[in-house]
Amino acid sequence: MNMLVALTLLAPGVQDELNGPIQDAVTADLPSLIELYTWFHANVELSLKEEKTSAKFAAEAKAAGWTVTEKIGGYGVVAVLKNGEGPTILLRIDMDGLPVKEETGLPYASTNGAMHACGHDSHLTMGIGVARILTKIKDKWAGTDILVGQPAEEVVRGARMMIEDPKFKEAIPSQPAACLSVHDFPGRAGTVGICPGFASANTDSLDIVIYGKGGHGAWPQRTIDPIVIGAEIVTALQTIVSRKLAPGTRAVITVGSFHSGTKHNIIPNEAKLQLTVRSYESEVRDKLLAEIKHIATSVAEAHHAPKPPEFTLVDSCPAGYHDPVLSERMLGVFERLLGKDKVTREDPVMGGEDFGLFPKHYGVPGLQFRVGGAKPGHDPDVGLHSSKWAVDPEPTLRAGTAAFARACLELLGKK
């Protein structure tokens, strides 16, 4: 049976009677979860270096009674809880931090030059909270839960690294029927949001090397200036979205880095550009990349560059797409759990997120819901990746853990 069909055949609201027990379990465990959150926040590790974070996550999952496999695709973790016959649901948590010096002033602030400025510390804590709840109420559900602790999300490499590791396939006991994830956002703490359809963008990191002919800055006629070529390319790239795509098409091209030269009076031989390219639809992505190469090659040729630019696609991540049927279903689930005033429909963003590789890998519906983490009076200019961003622990962990557990139970079998 097609997995989407199988998923939609599950009766909606079959676990609503567990809303109260879930809330009670979260309340009882909240002091422990806040303590765990502060540990993850203070002991942040960068992408591909999540050794202590993954070990802590694995130890907590083991303590909750889950079977754990470590060091998958780097420091990835897969924890499994089997509980009779029923659907298999995959829950994904990201673990890495960012190279940002923390300026929150919190007593548990990171002091190692790295920071959980994207809220992965709260995600880790919610994942463990869900693991504890599902173990505690095993008599209420049937099926298999898979909790994935993923490294290197911030460099959009971790999901692919795990999926491509043979140990990942060995650790997964059965085909998931759906994949779920959670992400904080700077909305009101204790609220949750869902964005049906496209929610995050295709992200492509593209390097361009422009070749010229160096020389003395006093005799530019004897040179081919790659800085001038690069400047013209940067300007021309901004016409792609406005003139090569249909009006209203959602896309972004940003040149984040332009490096060339060593001294005031030396025209260099090369210039290097680093771009991030964002889109949703695959055909738009292909169009953007093709136009970038066409413009850069044509401008270089017009300036008689000694050879065409060199293009390197450093990394790519597909757009995050939330199954509309699953999204609508979970909107109702969360409204009944938390109240309609705490559940919102969210707009898509141009940020990147590699969670989508998991549902794409299995060919099943996926959903990453959002959990507000901002305190009252929050500065709207402070958001994800800011040195001053940190979630308000109590309401964020309470709502996020309860919603994550409830979403999982909605898709599992009932005993």
Residue pairs with C-beta under 8 A, 6 or more apart in sequence:
3 175
3 177
3 178
3 362
3 363
3 364
3 365
4 323
4 325
4 364
4 365
6 87
6 177
7 87
7 177
7 178
7 325
7 326
7 364
7 365
7 411
8 325
10 87
10 410
10 411
12 329
12 332
12 333
12 410
13 332
13 333
13 336
13 410
14 410
14 414
15 140
15 141
15 406
15 409
15 410
15 412
15 414
16 336
18 137
18 140
18 406
18 409
19 336
19 337
19 406
21 137
21 140
22 133
22 137
22 337
22 402
22 405
22 406
22 409
23 337
23 402
25 132
25 133
25 136
25 137
25 405
26 33
26 129
26 133
26 397
26 398
26 401
26 402
26 405
27 398
29 129
29 132
29 133
29 401
30 394
30 397
30 398
33 125
33 128
33 129
33 397
33 401
34 393
34 394
34 397
36 60
36 124
36 125
36 128
37 121
37 122
37 124
37 125
37 393
37 397
38 108
38 393
39 56
40 53
40 56
40 116
40 120
40 121
40 124
40 125
41 106
41 108
41 109
41 110
41 116
41 121
41 390
42 108
42 109
42 110
42 111
43 52
43 53
43 56
43 110
44 53
44 97
44 110
44 112
44 114
44 115
44 116
44 121
45 51
45 52
45 53
45 95
45 96
45 97
45 114
46 96
46 97
46 98
46 99
46 114
46 154
47 96
47 97
47 151
47 152
47 153
47 154
47 155
47 157
47 158
48 74
48 75
48 96
48 151
48 152
48 155
48 157
49 75
49 96
50 74
50 75
50 95
50 96
50 151
50 152
51 75
53 75
53 95
53 96
53 124
54 70
54 71
54 75
54 76
54 77
54 95
54 149
54 151
55 70
57 77
57 93
57 95
57 124
57 127
57 128
57 149
58 68
58 70
58 77
58 79
58 149
60 128
60 131
61 68
61 77
61 79
61 128
61 131
61 147
61 149
62 68
62 79
64 128
64 131
64 132
64 135
65 81
65 135
66 79
66 80
66 81
66 131
66 135
66 147
67 79
67 80
67 81
67 82
68 77
68 78
68 79
68 80
69 77
69 78
69 79
69 167
69 170
69 171
70 76
70 77
71 167
72 78
72 162
72 165
72 167
72 168
72 171
73 151
73 158
73 160
73 161
73 162
73 163
73 164
73 165
73 167
73 168
74 151
74 152
74 158
74 161
74 162
75 95
75 151
76 148
76 149
76 150
76 151
76 158
76 161
76 162
76 165
76 168
77 147
77 148
77 149
78 146
78 147
78 148
78 149
78 168
78 171
78 172
79 131
79 146
79 147
79 148
79 149
80 144
80 145
80 146
80 147
80 171
80 172
80 173
81 131
81 134
81 135
81 138
81 144
81 145
81 147
82 144
82 173
83 138
83 141
83 142
83 143
83 144
83 145
84 142
84 143
84 413
84 415
85 142
85 143
85 413
86 141
86 142
86 143
86 144
86 412
86 413
87 143
87 144
87 177
87 178
87 411
87 412
87 413
88 143
88 144
88 145
88 146
88 173
88 174
88 175
88 176
88 177
89 143
89 144
89 145
89 146
89 176
89 177
89 178
89 179
89 180
89 408
89 411
89 412
90 146
90 148
90 172
90 176
90 178
90 179
90 180
90 358
90 362
91 127
91 130
91 145
91 146
91 147
91 148
91 179
91 180
91 181
91 404
91 408
92 148
92 150
92 159
92 179
92 180
92 181
92 355
92 358
93 120
93 123
93 124
93 126
93 127
93 147
93 148
93 149
93 150
93 181
93 182
94 120
94 123
94 150
94 151
94 153
94 154
94 158
94 355
95 120
95 124
95 149
95 150
95 151
95 153
96 120
96 151
96 152
96 153
96 154
96 155
96 158
97 110
97 114
97 115
97 116
97 117
97 118
97 120
97 121
97 154
98 114
98 115
98 116
98 117
98 118
98 154
98 385
99 113
99 114
100 114
100 115
100 117
100 385
100 386
100 387
101 113
101 115
101 387
102 109
102 110
102 111
102 115
102 117
102 387
103 387
103 388
104 387
104 388
104 389
104 390
106 390
110 116
115 387
116 122
116 390
117 384
117 385
117 386
117 387
117 389
118 154
118 184
118 384
118 385
118 389
119 183
119 184
119 373
119 384
119 389
119 391
120 153
122 184
122 371
122 373
122 391
122 393
122 396
122 397
122 400
123 182
123 183
123 184
124 149
125 397
125 401
126 182
126 371
126 397
126 400
126 401
126 404
127 147
127 149
127 404
129 397
129 401
129 404
129 405
130 147
130 401
130 404
130 405
130 408
131 147
133 401
133 405
134 141
134 145
134 405
134 408
134 409
139 415
140 409
140 414
140 415
141 409
141 412
141 413
141 414
141 415
142 412
142 413
142 414
142 415
143 412
143 413
144 173
144 174
145 408
145 412
146 172
146 173
146 176
148 162
148 358
150 158
150 159
150 162
150 354
150 355
151 158
151 161
151 162
152 158
152 161
153 159
153 353
153 354
153 355
155 315
156 203
156 315
156 316
156 317
156 352
156 353
156 354
157 315
157 354
158 354
159 354
159 355
159 357
159 358
160 354
160 357
162 168
163 357
163 358
163 361
175 362
175 364
176 358
176 362
176 364
177 364
177 411
178 326
178 359
178 364
178 365
178 366
178 367
178 411
179 355
179 358
179 359
179 362
179 364
179 365
179 366
179 367
180 366
180 367
180 368
180 369
180 404
180 407
180 408
180 411
181 355
181 366
181 367
181 368
181 369
182 368
182 369
182 370
182 371
182 400
182 403
182 404
183 353
183 368
183 369
183 370
183 371
184 370
184 371
184 372
184 373
184 384
184 391
184 396
184 400
185 193
185 346
185 370
185 371
185 372
185 373
185 383
185 384
186 372
186 373
186 374
186 378
186 380
186 382
186 383
186 384
186 389
187 193
187 344
187 370
187 372
187 373
187 374
188 372
188 374
188 376
189 372
189 373
189 374
189 375
189 391
189 392
189 395
189 396
189 399
190 338
190 342
190 372
190 395
190 396
190 398
190 399
191 338
191 342
191 343
191 344
191 371
191 372
191 399
192 334
192 338
192 342
192 343
192 344
192 369
192 370
192 371
192 372
192 399
192 400
192 403
193 343
193 344
193 345
193 346
193 369
193 370
193 371
193 372
194 322
194 327
194 330
194 331
194 334
194 343
194 344
194 345
194 346
194 367
194 369
194 370
195 322
195 327
195 345
195 346
195 347
195 348
195 370
196 322
196 323
196 324
196 327
196 328
196 345
197 321
197 322
197 324
197 327
197 348
198 280
198 319
198 320
198 321
198 322
198 348
199 320
199 321
199 322
199 346
199 348
199 349
199 353
199 368
200 319
200 320
200 348
200 349
200 350
200 351
200 352
200 353
200 356
200 368
201 250
201 252
201 278
201 279
201 280
201 319
201 320
201 348
201 349
201 350
201 351
201 352
202 277
202 278
202 279
202 280
202 282
202 285
202 316
202 317
202 318
202 319
202 352
203 276
203 277
203 278
203 315
203 316
203 317
203 351
203 352
204 275
204 276
204 277
204 278
204 285
204 288
204 289
204 313
204 315
204 316
204 317
205 274
205 275
205 276
205 277
205 313
205 314
205 315
205 316
206 274
206 275
206 276
206 277
206 289
206 292
206 311
206 312
206 313
206 314
207 272
207 273
207 274
207 275
207 311
207 312
207 314
208 233
208 272
208 273
208 274
208 275
208 292
208 296
208 309
208 310
208 311
208 312
209 270
209 271
209 272
209 309
209 310
209 312
210 226
210 229
210 230
210 233
210 260
210 270
210 271
210 272
210 273
210 296
210 300
210 305
210 309
211 226
211 269
211 270
211 300
211 305
211 306
211 307
211 308
211 309
211 310
212 223
212 224
212 225
212 226
212 227
212 229
212 267
212 268
212 269
212 270
212 271
212 303
212 305
212 306
213 223
213 224
213 269
213 306
214 223
214 266
214 267
214 268
214 269
215 222
215 223
215 266
215 267
216 222
216 223
216 265
216 266
216 267
217 264
217 265
217 266
217 267
218 265
220 267
223 267
224 303
224 304
224 305
224 306
225 267
225 303
226 260
226 268
226 269
226 270
226 271
226 305
227 260
227 261
227 267
227 268
227 271
228 303
229 271
229 299
229 300
229 303
229 305
230 258
230 260
230 271
230 273
232 299
232 303
233 273
233 295
233 296
233 299
233 300
234 255
234 258
234 273
236 295
236 299
237 253
237 255
237 275
237 292
237 295
238 253
240 251
240 253
240 288
240 291
240 292
240 295
241 249
241 251
241 252
241 253
241 288
244 287
244 291
245 251
245 284
245 287
245 288
249 284
250 279
250 280
250 284
250 348
250 350
251 277
251 278
251 279
251 280
251 284
251 288
252 276
252 277
252 278
252 279
252 350
253 275
253 276
253 277
253 278
253 288
253 292
254 275
254 276
254 278
255 273
255 274
255 275
256 274
256 275
256 276
257 272
257 273
257 274
258 271
258 272
258 273
258 274
259 271
259 272
260 268
260 270
260 271
260 272
261 267
261 268
261 271
262 268
275 292
277 285
277 288
277 289
277 292
278 350
278 352
279 285
279 288
279 319
280 319
280 348
281 319
289 313
292 311
293 309
293 311
296 309
296 311
297 308
297 309
300 308
300 309
301 308
317 352
317 353
317 354
317 356
317 357
318 356
318 357
318 360
319 356
320 353
320 355
320 356
320 366
320 368
321 356
321 366
322 366
322 367
322 368
323 359
323 365
323 366
323 367
325 365
326 365
326 366
326 367
327 367
329 410
330 367
330 369
330 407
330 410
331 343
331 345
333 406
333 407
333 410
334 342
334 343
334 369
334 403
334 406
334 407
335 343
337 402
337 403
337 406
338 399
338 402
338 403
342 399
346 370
351 384
353 368
355 366
355 368
356 366
358 366
359 365
359 366
360 366
367 407
369 403
369 404
369 407
371 396
371 399
371 400
371 403
372 396
372 399
373 390
373 391
373 392
373 396
374 391
374 392
375 392
379 388
382 388
382 389
383 389
391 397
